[in-house]
Amino acid sequence: MTKKKPVYASKEDLIANFDQIAAWAEENYGPNVPSLARGRPRKGEEREAMVGKTVKLPSAVWKSLQAQARKKHTTVNSLIVHRLTTA
């Protein structure tokens, strides 16, 4: 079984399409959805306390949120937190 070598765009193609590639990367990997900091806060740093609550959603809504979170490389929880805090 042989592995296929990845195909990369030429340097000229990357330079010519830089704006388009940058917009795509910003949309998919950019700071659109801030992830919650994990672990303990640093010494002297204060964070707002989080409260755990159960939310029931229709199956279609949950699947839509999962797809959006997967596309943005984050979790459903951080997607919901972001949407609620920016609303």
Residue pairs with C-beta under 8 A, 6 or more apart in sequence:
9 17
14 21
26 32
28 71
28 72
28 73
29 73
32 72
33 72
33 74
33 78
33 79
33 82
34 78
34 82
35 74
35 75
35 78
36 50
36 77
36 78
36 81
37 47
41 47
55 80
57 65
62 76
65 76
65 79
65 80
66 76
68 79
69 75
69 76
69 78
69 79
72 79
